[in-house]
Amino acid sequence: MAEPATEQVPPEQAPPAEVKSTAEADFTKYKTAADIVNNALKKLVELAVEGAKVIDLCVAGDKLVEQGTGAVYNKSVKGVKVSKGIAFPTCVSVNNAVAHYSPLESDPTSGQTLAKDDVVKLHLGAHIDGFAAINAETLVVGASEQEPVTGRRADALQAAWTAAEVAMRLVKVGNKNWDVTNAVEKVATAFGCKPVEGMLSCQQTQNVIDGKKRIILNPSEQQKKDFETATFAENEVYGVDILVSTGEDGKARTEESRTTVYQRESTVTYQLKMKTSRAVFSDVQKKAGAFPFNIRVLEDEKRARLGLQEAVQHNLVKPYEVVYTPAGTVVAAFHFTIALLPAGPALITHPPVWYKPELVKSEKELEDPELKELLTKKLREDKKAKKKKAKTEEEKADGADA
């Protein structure tokens, strides 16, 4: 999901021409991956009830993605099998856990179960041929139209979803990453909330979910100075991550939870010294390729942790740490994948399975007239409407000349 903004920015992974062909020609692969993720989310939302074990949800989500990807694109292309599978392991982060929580059986917290009114963030991704659709949404256990979410939980949820809808309309050709950063800040503030500090959304290309162009949420003063301005361009794809906290400043920190999600850092090379490290790293490359993975996919957990230690130390593998906002606060999150096609922006991932206005009743609302106006607009302008608008403007101009 999100990564702290201290990560080094990898160089661009593909020449512009290759990136250009990706979004259009392989849109079907992105959409197939998105359908698989949506089907998995539907099942996870059903399973996320009072008493459900977090670890069971994580294992079920990964199994559903593997089953879904296993059923498609099974014909070899020019004798080569199409790679496919998990693009982000299922994480189930509860209340003030921001993201990346996906425990192992051996973890002290593996017995965690969901309780009524828990704010639960479900996050997972699938890829077909390296084209990844990653999605996250937030639900509240036990809420219904008769008993909707209210108070601070509702503020966070409504702020996060409204900010996601605004971001969808701002990630468009010619706009800049700061447009999204500033708008998300305004929306969160309207609901008395804060975006989680330093969280990143990234450009995606084939086999890359953490590309060069990025959007940052709630940057620190130093991050504002150092962060690179980026302009969105045609045929680019973005994974956009909106995380909103009820905390005063949106700051998050690591706690007791052990990291279980890692990703190979494709821009770094280093010859590992330990035999165990080399064996584990080779296993990672075979099983996950360029995508994040959970340690549970590796055969021997103790050996895996030992082997990963050296790889992390030399930046061959990066950890996705579990971070938390202060106790008593909650975090709501939505993650969507969007393509900037020549005909206009197109959402790759599906809308949330659980969230709807009837379930979430905040007493606060967005009052910024520009953002309210933006929310009334479609993601992609209808061609007929566009022609009609141009014709009306032409007629007006002719009338003025007369």
Secondary structure, DSSP 4 states (H G I P E B T S, - for coil): ---BTTSPPPPPSS-HHHHHHHHHHTHHHHHHHHHHHHHHHHHHHHH--TT-BHHHHHHHHHHHHHHHHHTS--S-BTTBPPPEEEEEEEEEEETTEEE-----TTSTTTT-B--TT-EEEEEEEEEETTEEEEEEEEEETT--SSS-B-HHHHHHHHHHHHHHHHHHHHSSTT-BHHHHHHHHHHHHHHTT-EEPTTBEEEEEBTTBSS-S-EEESS--HHHHHHSPP-B--TT-EEEEEEEEESSSS---EE-SPPP-EEEE-TT------SHHHHHHHHHHHHHHTTS-EEGGGSS-HHHHHHHHHHHHHTTSEEEE--EEPPTT--EEEEEEEEEEETTEEEE-SPPPSS--GGGB--S-----HHHHHHHTS-SS--HHHHHHHHHHHHHHHHHHH-
